[in-house]
C-alpha cells in the first residue's frame, strides 16, 4: 500500500482544540485526526457541515 503525505494549515485556536480532544482520548493530534476521518459517519457529517456553511454565506446579511 502506497502512502501519501497530507499537510494541513490551521490557526492556533483550532490546533489547541484538537490537542485537547486528542489528549482526552490519549492520542496524538495526528492519530486523532485520522481516527476522525475514518469514522463511518464522517462523509455525512462533512456534507452537513458544507451545506450549513453554504446556507450561512447565502443568507441575507
SVG drawing of the C-alpha trace seen along z (x, -y; Angstrom):
<svg xmlns="http://www.w3.org/2000/svg" viewBox="-32 -42 36 44">
<polyline fill="none" stroke="black" stroke-width="0.4" points="0.0,0.0 1.5,-3.4 1.4,-6.2 0.8,-9.9 1.6,-13.0 -1.3,-15.3 -0.2,-18.7 -2.7,-21.0 -2.5,-24.6 -4.7,-25.7 -4.9,-28.5 -3.6,-28.2 -7.1,-28.1 -8.1,-25.1 -4.9,-23.3 -5.3,-23.9 -8.8,-22.4 -7.6,-19.4 -4.8,-18.9 -7.3,-19.0 -9.6,-16.5 -6.7,-14.2 -5.3,-14.3 -8.7,-13.3 -8.6,-10.3 -5.0,-9.5 -3.9,-10.1 -1.6,-12.3 -3.2,-15.0 -2.3,-13.1 -3.9,-9.9 -7.0,-11.8 -7.4,-13.4 -7.0,-10.1 -9.5,-8.4 -12.0,-11.2 -11.6,-10.9 -12.1,-7.1 -15.3,-7.2 -18.3,-5.7 -20.3,-8.8 -17.6,-11.2 -18.9,-11.6 -22.4,-12.5 -21.1,-14.9 -18.8,-16.6 -21.6,-17.0 -23.8,-18.5 -21.1,-21.0 -20.6,-22.0 -24.3,-22.6 -24.6,-24.6 -21.6,-26.8 -23.2,-27.3 -26.5,-28.4 -24.7,-30.7 -22.9,-32.5 -26.0,-32.7 -28.2,-34.1 -29.1,-37.8 -27.0,-40.0"/>
</svg>
